Amino acid sequence: MHVLSHALHYGTEVFERARCYDTTRGPAIFRWEEHLDRLYDSAKFYEMEIPFSREELTEATLELRVHAVDRNPDRDAVERSD
């Protein structure tokens, strides 16, 4: 690794932010599949392995949303996956 490498000084990460809305049918994550596509594509570009399935990330994100609503029920949320 070169001494001036970005990863050495700042770290390299991939992440996605997704807006989640409460609906009468429960939480709805706006364009979730597209967000997951970009997340996995970005990780692949950097040769990073995401150790979770798309389903596991979806379940975890929805669970986080439930806890966020418990703490602040009057807001929609922006979820960050990294």
LOGUKOL-648985 format. One line per 8 residues: number of its first residue (from 0); for each residue x, y, z of N, C-alpha, C. Coordinates in pm, 1 decimal. Example, Ala and Ser with C-alpha at 12.3 -4.5 7.8 and 13.67 -1.06 7.14 Angstrom:
2
0	1319.0/-569.0/780.0/1230.0/-450.0/780.0/1320.0/-330.0/780.0 | 1285.0/-225.0/708.0/1367.0/-106.0/714.0/1290.0/3.0/787.0
//
This chain:
82
0	84.9/-117.0/0.0/0.0/0.0/0.0/90.1/124.1/0.0 | 56.2/217.6/-84.7/133.2/341.0/-94.3/107.8/428.4/28.1 | 210.2/499.2/74.3/200.0/582.3/193.6/96.8/694.8/177.8 | 66.8/735.7/56.7/-32.4/840.6/33.9/-170.9/785.9/0.1 | -189.3/657.1/19.8/-317.1/594.8/-10.7/-429.5/654.8/74.6 | -542.0/683.0/8.8/-659.7/735.2/79.0/-703.8/641.0/190.3 | -704.3/511.3/160.8/-749.3/412.3/259.3/-662.1/413.7/384.4 | -533.3/435.4/368.3/-441.5/437.1/482.2/-469.5/556.2/573.6
8	-497.5/671.2/515.6/-516.0/793.7/594.9/-659.5/816.3/642.2 | -755.1/777.3/561.5/-894.4/810.4/593.5/-984.9/688.6/606.1 | -940.7/576.4/558.0/-1027.2/458.8/554.0/-1116.0/464.6/430.7 | -1155.0/351.7/381.2/-1245.0/344.6/267.5/-1369.6/272.5/313.6 | -1483.7/328.4/280.0/-1609.0/265.8/318.7/-1710.0/282.3/206.5 | -1811.4/202.5/211.2/-1924.5/217.7/120.5/-2049.3/226.1/206.8 | -2142.1/310.3/164.8/-2266.5/323.4/240.6/-2376.0/375.4/150.1 | -2496.4/358.7/194.6/-2614.6/409.6/126.0/-2704.4/472.6/231.0
16	-2771.9/576.6/191.4/-2874.8/636.4/277.2/-3007.6/617.7/208.5 | -3106.7/582.7/285.8/-3238.9/557.9/228.6/-3345.1/621.7/317.0 | -3442.5/681.9/255.1/-3551.7/743.0/329.7/-3658.7/637.7/357.2 | -3707.0/638.9/479.3/-3808.8/543.1/523.1/-3931.3/621.0/571.2 | -4047.9/580.5/524.2/-4171.6/648.2/560.5/-4265.1/551.8/630.5 | -4341.0/605.2/725.7/-4445.2/525.7/789.3/-4568.5/529.9/699.9 | -4626.2/413.3/678.3/-4748.5/403.4/598.8/-4850.7/324.0/678.5 | -4969.8/317.2/627.4/-5073.8/239.0/696.5/-5041.6/90.4/695.5
24	-4952.7/46.9/602.3/-4911.7/-94.1/595.9/-4777.2/-117.7/663.1 | -4728.8/-20.6/739.0/-4599.7/-34.5/805.3/-4494.7/49.5/735.8 | -4368.6/40.7/783.2/-4263.3/123.8/724.5/-4235.4/87.1/579.0 | -4211.0/189.9/498.7/-4178.6/170.2/357.6/-4047.3/242.2/330.0 | -3948.6/167.7/282.4/-3818.3/226.0/251.1/-3819.4/262.4/102.8 | -3798.7/389.5/73.8/-3807.0/439.8/-63.1/-3696.0/380.7/-149.1 | -3735.0/310.9/-254.8/-3643.6/251.1/-353.0/-3533.8/165.9/-288.3 | -3573.1/83.8/-194.9/-3478.3/2.7/-118.2/-3394.4/-89.5/-205.4
32	-3456.6/-155.2/-299.9/-3382.0/-248.6/-385.3/-3271.4/-176.5/-461.8 | -3300.5/-55.3/-510.7/-3199.4/23.0/-581.8/-3085.0/62.6/-489.6 | -3118.2/95.9/-364.8/-3014.2/128.9/-266.5/-2923.8/8.8/-240.6 | -2984.7/-107.7/-226.0/-2905.0/-228.5/-203.4/-2817.6/-259.9/-324.9 | -2872.6/-240.6/-443.7/-2792.4/-262.8/-565.0/-2667.7/-174.6/-563.0 | -2684.9/-45.5/-533.0/-2570.5/47.1/-529.8/-2471.2/9.5/-420.3 | -2522.6/-30.9/-303.6/-2434.8/-69.7/-193.1/-2347.2/-187.7/-232.6 | -2408.9/-292.3/-288.7/-2332.3/-410.4/-328.8/-2239.2/-380.1/-445.4
40	-2282.3/-295.7/-538.9/-2195.4/-257.6/-650.7/-2074.1/-179.8/-602.5 | -2093.7/-89.3/-507.8/-1982.1/-11.0/-453.1/-1883.8/-101.3/-380.0 | -1935.3/-194.0/-301.6/-1847.9/-287.0/-229.2/-1768.1/-372.1/-327.6 | -1833.1/-417.0/-433.2/-1764.4/-497.8/-533.9/-1651.2/-418.4/-598.5 | -1674.4/-290.9/-626.7/-1573.1/-205.7/-687.8/-1446.2/-200.7/-602.1 | -1463.8/-192.2/-469.6/-1350.3/-186.5/-377.3/-1304.4/-325.0/-331.2 | -1362.5/-428.5/-390.7/-1330.9/-566.4/-355.5/-1357.2/-595.7/-207.8 | -1467.0/-538.8/-157.7/-1510.9/-562.9/-20.4/-1623.3/-665.4/-22.2
48	-1622.8/-751.9/75.5/-1730.5/-849.2/87.6/-1828.4/-800.0/192.9 | -1955.2/-795.9/158.6/-2058.3/-762.2/256.9/-2102.8/-894.0/319.4 | -2081.2/-910.6/449.6/-2106.4/-1040.8/511.9/-2253.4/-1067.4/545.8 | -2342.5/-986.5/490.1/-2484.9/-1002.1/518.1/-2561.3/-1014.1/387.1 | -2666.8/-1091.3/388.9/-2752.1/-1103.2/270.6/-2839.2/-978.6/258.6 | -2898.1/-962.0/141.8/-2990.6/-850.7/120.9/-3107.3/-859.9/219.5 | -3152.4/-980.9/245.0/-3264.2/-1001.9/337.2/-3225.0/-962.4/479.9 | -3102.7/-998.7/521.1/-3057.0/-962.2/655.4/-3045.2/-810.6/669.8
56	-2994.2/-743.4/568.0/-2984.2/-597.1/573.3/-3122.8/-533.2/578.0 | -3217.2/-590.5/504.3/-3353.3/-537.5/505.6/-3415.7/-554.1/643.5 | -3403.5/-672.0/701.2/-3459.4/-697.1/834.9/-3397.5/-604.4/938.4 | -3266.0/-588.5/935.0/-3197.2/-502.8/1032.0/-3239.0/-357.6/1015.2 | -3253.2/-312.1/891.5/-3293.2/-174.2/866.8/-3433.9/-148.1/917.7 | -3524.9/-241.4/892.9/-3661.5/-224.8/942.7/-3666.2/-229.0/1095.0 | -3584.2/-312.7/1155.0/-3578.2/-319.2/1302.0/-3525.9/-187.0/1359.6 | -3423.5/-130.6/1295.2/-3372.9/-0.4/1339.4/-3480.3/106.3/1327.8
64	-3559.3/97.9/1221.9/-3667.4/194.6/1202.5/-3767.0/186.8/1316.4 | -3800.7/68.1/1360.9/-3894.2/50.9/1472.5/-3839.4/120.4/1596.8 | -3710.5/102.9/1624.6/-3650.7/166.0/1741.9/-3645.3/317.8/1726.6 | -3621.2/366.7/1606.1/-3617.7/511.1/1581.8/-3755.8/572.3/1605.5 | -3860.7/502.4/1564.2/-3997.1/551.3/1584.8/-4029.9/552.3/1733.1 | -3983.3/451.4/1805.9/-4007.2/447.3/1950.7/-3948.3/570.5/2018.9 | -3831.2/615.1/1971.1/-3765.7/731.0/2032.1/-3820.9/863.9/1983.0 | -3867.3/869.1/1858.4/-3915.5/994.3/1802.2/-4028.3/963.8/1703.2
72	-4149.2/944.9/1752.0/-4258.3/898.6/1666.3/-4308.7/1000.6/1564.2 | -4267.0/1125.7/1572.8/-4320.2/1229.4/1484.5/-4234.6/1257.3/1361.5 | -4133.3/1176.3/1334.6/-4042.6/1201.8/1222.2/-4033.6/1082.9/1129.2 | -4015.1/1114.2/1001.8/-3970.7/1011.8/907.9/-3820.6/999.6/928.1 | -3760.4/895.9/875.8/-3619.7/869.8/904.8/-3537.5/855.3/778.7 | -3409.4/881.8/793.7/-3311.6/849.4/690.7/-3222.5/742.2/749.3 | -3218.5/626.5/684.0/-3138.8/514.0/731.6/-3007.0/510.0/656.3 | -2900.3/476.9/725.3/-2769.4/465.8/661.6/-2719.5/323.9/677.8
80	-2683.3/263.4/567.0/-2627.8/129.2/568.7/-2480.5/137.9/533.2 | -2395.9/96.2/622.9/-2252.9/91.9/590.2/-2185.2/-19.0/665.1
//
